[in-house]
Amino acid sequence: MNWLVALGLRAGAEIRFRRQDGERWMPGKVMGRESDGSIDLRDARGRSRAIPVELIEVAERGPRGGKVWTPLTEIVARTEQLDLFGDT
């Protein structure tokens, strides 16, 4: 599961995803990673999905304590920057 941490995720994390750019957001939970680099997740109906990182947003706590959605690509960039300077 080391690769999940490298992406800034954890198993069971609450996410939302789109199957294609421009579609509506659908809720899901992170399960793992696929061999092609996409994220393995379960949608609200329990179906398995393999979604590219670019189409996923992660629930985080905002500055006032509410839920905000952050693109996974931003979280990955943040994590890589911290690793670059040895802060993690």
ABEGO torsion letter per residue (X at the ends): XAAAAAAGBBBGBBBBBBABBGBBBBBBBBAEBBAAGBBBBBBAAGBBBBBBAAABBBBBBBAAGBBBBBBAAAAAAAAAAAAAAGAX
